Amino acid sequence: MYMNNGNRLLFIYNPNAGRGVAKLHISEIIETFCGHGYEVTVYATQEKGDASSCVKRIGGGFDRIVCCGGDGTLNEVTDGLMALDRVPPCGYIPAGTVNDFANSFNLPKNVKKAAHIAVTGESVPCDIGEINGDYFDYVAAFGAFTDVSYETNQSAKNILGKIAYLLEGAKRLRKMSKYSVKLYIGDEVIEDEVIYGMITNSFSVGGFLSMFDDDVALDDGEFEALFIKYPKNVIELQAIINALLSGDVECKYFYYRHVSEIRIVSDEYMSWTIDGEYGGTYKEATIKNHRGAIPFVRRINEN
């Protein structure tokens, strides 16, 4: 039997995620944990909010927590972990349909392999986002197509590429929703009309590669923030589409910033997507970066 310094593990899984993937492999997952010297407590979520409640209630008494489900389940576990005085390492077995967080941590889709990494991998501090008191792991977004952008096929190279294709299909500019916003970033104040905004800390959003991968570090205390201006005519629209498809974040119709905190004020209520799920409707949103707040477990770098 393998031994480890801490031997109490809380395993939280969503039995409905990914068409019941966790239920199909529950025995081999637990065997993997036990085989590495862990005493395992298992909790199956029953409804929304269960994972968060479980972690807040008993998570502090464990040496390791492992979550199995989609990014929504992981988001709940994160919410629970952020309430603890002592945060144990957290492993993740992806079982959802998108699994952006797993992509950023190079976690395999094979459940048994991911379970092995969850108990043998290295724990690394990861930045956690907060929007109006709610936490997120990798993305908060509003505006054009956020209601459908996480349910697309894999034909585009990235999520913003997908938005570019959807913009291409927009027949009339007047049908495009726009938001009058003020962006407060440190001493900078930006006031403009935008069609989309995204604050992210990920190499993958919506199952696609991020267009600013080279700027991403998961533990640097900063998010990558991108806002797309409202195009006043078809020429500007085409320039935006071209920039999205080419990954040109310096496009004059974008605002691209590295932010540790940002306040976004709108003239009207805006619906937000948080980690691929509905995240509430706000006229004002304050987003903060909690640097290295949670030690997540990733595959050991063999280089």
VOFIKE-914039 format. One record per residue (C-alpha): residue in one letter; y, z negated, x negated. Coordinates in steps of 0.05 Angstrom, whole numbers, padded with zeros to 5 digits. Example, Ala and Ser with C-alpha at 12.3 -4.5 7.8 and 13.67 -1.06 7.14 Angstrom:
site r->a; y->-00090; z->-00156; x->-00246
site r->s; y->-00021; z->-00143; x->-00273
//
This chain:
site r->m; y->00000; z->00000; x->00000
site r->y; y->00071; z->00016; x->-00023
site r->m; y->00118; z->-00043; x->-00030
site r->n; y->00193; z->-00047; x->-00022
site r->n; y->00248; z->-00099; x->-00029
site r->g; y->00260; z->-00104; x->00047
site r->n; y->00202; z->-00096; x->00096
site r->r; y->00230; z->-00100; x->00167
site r->l; y->00244; z->-00032; x->00198
site r->l; y->00273; z->-00017; x->00267
site r->f; y->00251; z->00050; x->00293
site r->i; y->00294; z->00077; x->00350
site r->y; y->00273; z->00142; x->00382
site r->n; y->00294; z->00185; x->00441
site r->p; y->00229; z->00205; x->00477
site r->n; y->00264; z->00264; x->00511
site r->a; y->00298; z->00295; x->00450
site r->g; y->00274; z->00364; x->00429
site r->r; y->00223; z->00369; x->00485
site r->g; y->00190; z->00304; x->00467
site r->v; y->00180; z->00317; x->00393
site r->a; y->00181; z->00243; x->00375
site r->k; y->00128; z->00225; x->00427
site r->l; y->00081; z->00279; x->00400
site r->h; y->00086; z->00250; x->00330
site r->i; y->00097; z->00176; x->00343
site r->s; y->00031; z->00154; x->00312
site r->e; y->00039; z->00191; x->00246
site r->i; y->00112; z->00168; x->00241
site r->i; y->00093; z->00095; x->00247
site r->e; y->00034; z->00104; x->00200
site r->t; y->00082; z->00132; x->00148
site r->f; y->00128; z->00072; x->00155
site r->c; y->00070; z->00022; x->00152
site r->g; y->00041; z->00059; x->00092
site r->h; y->00104; z->00043; x->00054
site r->g; y->00100; z->-00031; x->00068
site r->y; y->00145; z->-00037; x->00129
site r->e; y->00134; z->-00082; x->00189
site r->v; y->00157; z->-00036; x->00245
site r->t; y->00192; z->-00053; x->00310
site r->v; y->00195; z->00007; x->00358
site r->y; y->00247; z->00018; x->00411
site r->a; y->00246; z->00079; x->00458
site r->t; y->00312; z->00094; x->00491
site r->q; y->00313; z->00098; x->00567
site r->e; y->00383; z->00120; x->00583
site r->k; y->00450; z->00138; x->00551
site r->g; y->00478; z->00081; x->00509
site r->d; y->00410; z->00048; x->00497
site r->a; y->00408; z->00063; x->00422
site r->s; y->00477; z->00033; x->00411
site r->s; y->00461; z->-00029; x->00451
site r->c; y->00396; z->-00040; x->00414
site r->v; y->00428; z->-00036; x->00345
site r->k; y->00485; z->-00082; x->00365
site r->r; y->00435; z->-00132; x->00393
site r->i; y->00382; z->-00136; x->00339
site r->g; y->00398; z->-00085; x->00284
site r->g; y->00429; z->-00135; x->00237
site r->g; y->00362; z->-00170; x->00228
site r->f; y->00328; z->-00109; x->00197
site r->d; y->00324; z->-00082; x->00126
site r->r; y->00325; z->-00010; x->00149
site r->i; y->00337; z->00028; x->00213
site r->v; y->00308; z->00097; x->00227
site r->c; y->00332; z->00140; x->00284
site r->c; y->00292; z->00198; x->00315
site r->g; y->00327; z->00244; x->00364
site r->g; y->00385; z->00292; x->00366
site r->d; y->00456; z->00284; x->00340
site r->g; y->00475; z->00249; x->00405
site r->t; y->00422; z->00195; x->00392
site r->l; y->00446; z->00187; x->00321
site r->n; y->00517; z->00181; x->00345
site r->e; y->00496; z->00122; x->00388
site r->v; y->00461; z->00089; x->00329
site r->t; y->00524; z->00098; x->00288
site r->d; y->00564; z->00065; x->00343
site r->g; y->00517; z->00005; x->00339
site r->l; y->00518; z->00002; x->00263
site r->m; y->00594; z->00001; x->00260
site r->a; y->00592; z->-00064; x->00301
site r->l; y->00548; z->-00100; x->00250
site r->d; y->00573; z->-00147; x->00196
site r->r; y->00517; z->-00124; x->00150
site r->v; y->00498; z->-00050; x->00155
site r->p; y->00427; z->-00034; x->00133
site r->p; y->00408; z->00036; x->00107
site r->c; y->00396; z->00085; x->00163
site r->g; y->00345; z->00141; x->00161
site r->y; y->00345; z->00200; x->00208
site r->i; y->00287; z->00242; x->00235
site r->p; y->00319; z->00302; x->00269
site r->a; y->00288; z->00320; x->00336
site r->g; y->00345; z->00353; x->00373
site r->t; y->00363; z->00426; x->00384
site r->v; y->00421; z->00431; x->00333
site r->n; y->00416; z->00373; x->00283
site r->d; y->00480; z->00386; x->00244
site r->f; y->00477; z->00319; x->00210
site r->a; y->00407; z->00334; x->00184
site r->n; y->00431; z->00400; x->00157
site r->s; y->00486; z->00365; x->00117
site r->f; y->00435; z->00317; x->00087
site r->n; y->00383; z->00371; x->00074
site r->l; y->00331; z->00337; x->00118
site r->p; y->00269; z->00377; x->00138
site r->k; y->00252; z->00395; x->00210
site r->n; y->00180; z->00373; x->00198
site r->v; y->00176; z->00304; x->00230
site r->k; y->00126; z->00274; x->00181
site r->k; y->00165; z->00298; x->00120
site r->a; y->00230; z->00271; x->00150
site r->a; y->00196; z->00204; x->00164
site r->h; y->00174; z->00201; x->00091
site r->i; y->00245; z->00213; x->00067
site r->a; y->00272; z->00161; x->00115
site r->v; y->00234; z->00107; x->00078
site r->t; y->00232; z->00134; x->00007
site r->g; y->00298; z->00171; x->00000
site r->e; y->00363; z->00146; x->-00030
site r->s; y->00416; z->00114; x->00012
site r->v; y->00486; z->00141; x->00002
site r->p; y->00551; z->00118; x->00034
site r->c; y->00578; z->00166; x->00086
site r->d; y->00646; z->00170; x->00118
site r->i; y->00648; z->00156; x->00193
site r->g; y->00702; z->00180; x->00241
site r->e; y->00736; z->00142; x->00296
site r->i; y->00773; z->00173; x->00355
site r->n; y->00808; z->00125; x->00401
site r->g; y->00758; z->00070; x->00387
site r->d; y->00695; z->00113; x->00391
site r->y; y->00657; z->00134; x->00329
site r->f; y->00631; z->00202; x->00307
site r->d; y->00587; z->00225; x->00249
site r->y; y->00611; z->00295; x->00235
site r->v; y->00658; z->00329; x->00285
site r->a; y->00711; z->00319; x->00338
site r->a; y->00738; z->00383; x->00370
site r->f; y->00779; z->00408; x->00428
site r->g; y->00802; z->00473; x->00457
site r->a; y->00774; z->00543; x->00462
site r->f; y->00700; z->00547; x->00478
site r->t; y->00682; z->00476; x->00457
site r->d; y->00643; z->00472; x->00522
site r->v; y->00596; z->00528; x->00501
site r->s; y->00602; z->00531; x->00425
site r->y; y->00544; z->00483; x->00414
site r->e; y->00496; z->00523; x->00457
site r->t; y->00498; z->00590; x->00422
site r->n; y->00445; z->00630; x->00388
site r->q; y->00443; z->00638; x->00312
site r->s; y->00473; z->00708; x->00308
site r->a; y->00539; z->00687; x->00277
site r->k; y->00544; z->00657; x->00208
site r->n; y->00585; z->00596; x->00229
site r->i; y->00614; z->00562; x->00290
site r->l; y->00683; z->00590; x->00277
site r->g; y->00651; z->00658; x->00269
site r->k; y->00622; z->00649; x->00339
site r->i; y->00690; z->00632; x->00366
site r->a; y->00716; z->00695; x->00333
site r->y; y->00665; z->00736; x->00371
site r->l; y->00684; z->00702; x->00436
site r->l; y->00758; z->00715; x->00422
site r->e; y->00740; z->00787; x->00409
site r->g; y->00712; z->00789; x->00480
site r->a; y->00774; z->00759; x->00512
site r->k; y->00803; z->00815; x->00554
site r->r; y->00871; z->00784; x->00567
site r->l; y->00912; z->00735; x->00526
site r->r; y->00940; z->00702; x->00588
site r->k; y->00870; z->00678; x->00606
site r->m; y->00866; z->00639; x->00541
site r->s; y->00880; z->00564; x->00546
site r->k; y->00934; z->00538; x->00500
site r->y; y->00956; z->00467; x->00484
site r->s; y->01025; z->00444; x->00464
site r->v; y->01011; z->00392; x->00411
site r->k; y->01045; z->00349; x->00359
site r->l; y->01003; z->00333; x->00297
site r->y; y->01022; z->00272; x->00257
site r->i; y->00991; z->00273; x->00187
site r->g; y->01023; z->00222; x->00141
site r->d; y->01096; z->00241; x->00135
site r->e; y->01083; z->00311; x->00162
site r->v; y->01096; z->00329; x->00235
site r->i; y->01071; z->00395; x->00262
site r->e; y->01092; z->00419; x->00332
site r->d; y->01061; z->00482; x->00359
site r->e; y->01017; z->00515; x->00412
site r->v; y->00943; z->00518; x->00392
site r->i; y->00879; z->00543; x->00423
site r->y; y->00830; z->00502; x->00382
site r->g; y->00827; z->00441; x->00338
site r->m; y->00770; z->00412; x->00296
site r->i; y->00765; z->00351; x->00252
site r->t; y->00700; z->00350; x->00214
site r->n; y->00659; z->00320; x->00157
site r->s; y->00599; z->00366; x->00153
site r->f; y->00568; z->00426; x->00119
site r->s; y->00544; z->00449; x->00188
site r->v; y->00577; z->00449; x->00257
site r->g; y->00541; z->00472; x->00319
site r->g; y->00481; z->00494; x->00277
site r->f; y->00523; z->00542; x->00236
site r->l; y->00551; z->00537; x->00165
site r->s; y->00621; z->00510; x->00160
site r->m; y->00674; z->00559; x->00136
site r->f; y->00702; z->00507; x->00088
site r->d; y->00638; z->00483; x->00053
site r->d; y->00670; z->00483; x->-00016
site r->d; y->00720; z->00430; x->00007
site r->v; y->00669; z->00383; x->00040
site r->a; y->00648; z->00316; x->00010
site r->l; y->00614; z->00267; x->00057
site r->d; y->00641; z->00205; x->00023
site r->d; y->00712; z->00222; x->-00001
site r->g; y->00750; z->00187; x->00055
site r->e; y->00778; z->00252; x->00081
site r->f; y->00762; z->00300; x->00138
site r->e; y->00774; z->00375; x->00140
site r->a; y->00820; z->00391; x->00198
site r->l; y->00833; z->00461; x->00225
site r->f; y->00878; z->00482; x->00282
site r->i; y->00885; z->00553; x->00308
site r->k; y->00953; z->00575; x->00333
site r->y; y->00960; z->00609; x->00400
site r->p; y->00965; z->00685; x->00387
site r->k; y->01027; z->00716; x->00418
site r->n; y->00999; z->00786; x->00419
site r->v; y->00936; z->00826; x->00404
site r->i; y->00957; z->00837; x->00331
site r->e; y->00959; z->00762; x->00318
site r->l; y->00894; z->00754; x->00357
site r->q; y->00859; z->00805; x->00313
site r->a; y->00887; z->00771; x->00250
site r->i; y->00857; z->00705; x->00274
site r->i; y->00790; z->00738; x->00288
site r->n; y->00789; z->00770; x->00219
site r->a; y->00806; z->00704; x->00185
site r->l; y->00752; z->00667; x->00222
site r->l; y->00700; z->00719; x->00204
site r->s; y->00720; z->00721; x->00131
site r->g; y->00729; z->00646; x->00123
site r->d; y->00802; z->00651; x->00104
site r->v; y->00828; z->00580; x->00117
site r->e; y->00896; z->00600; x->00088
site r->c; y->00910; z->00647; x->00146
site r->k; y->00982; z->00638; x->00170
site r->y; y->00957; z->00627; x->00240
site r->f; y->00918; z->00566; x->00219
site r->y; y->00937; z->00495; x->00201
site r->y; y->00885; z->00470; x->00152
site r->r; y->00892; z->00400; x->00123
site r->h; y->00852; z->00345; x->00089
site r->v; y->00864; z->00282; x->00129
site r->s; y->00844; z->00209; x->00126
site r->e; y->00882; z->00196; x->00191
site r->i; y->00914; z->00241; x->00243
site r->r; y->00947; z->00231; x->00310
site r->i; y->00946; z->00287; x->00360
site r->v; y->00993; z->00285; x->00420
site r->s; y->00989; z->00337; x->00476
site r->d; y->01030; z->00352; x->00537
site r->e; y->00967; z->00352; x->00579
site r->y; y->00898; z->00321; x->00578
site r->m; y->00849; z->00355; x->00530
site r->s; y->00773; z->00350; x->00533
site r->w; y->00740; z->00332; x->00467
site r->t; y->00671; z->00348; x->00440
site r->i; y->00644; z->00292; x->00395
site r->d; y->00582; z->00306; x->00353
site r->g; y->00562; z->00361; x->00402
site r->e; y->00570; z->00318; x->00464
site r->y; y->00626; z->00307; x->00514
site r->g; y->00674; z->00258; x->00482
site r->g; y->00726; z->00243; x->00534
site r->t; y->00794; z->00270; x->00556
site r->y; y->00858; z->00247; x->00523
site r->k; y->00932; z->00265; x->00519
site r->e; y->00936; z->00227; x->00454
site r->a; y->00881; z->00218; x->00402
site r->t; y->00883; z->00179; x->00337
site r->i; y->00828; z->00197; x->00289
site r->k; y->00812; z->00154; x->00228
site r->n; y->00764; z->00160; x->00170
site r->h; y->00722; z->00099; x->00153
site r->r; y->00704; z->00115; x->00081
site r->g; y->00631; z->00103; x->00062
site r->a; y->00620; z->00059; x->00124
site r->i; y->00546; z->00073; x->00134
site r->p; y->00491; z->00082; x->00081
site r->f; y->00450; z->00141; x->00106
site r->v; y->00384; z->00159; x->00074
site r->r; y->00376; z->00229; x->00045
site r->r; y->00325; z->00267; x->00004
site r->i; y->00325; z->00245; x->-00069
site r->n; y->00359; z->00297; x->-00113
site r->e; y->00305; z->00323; x->-00159
site r->n; y->00353; z->00359; x->-00206
//
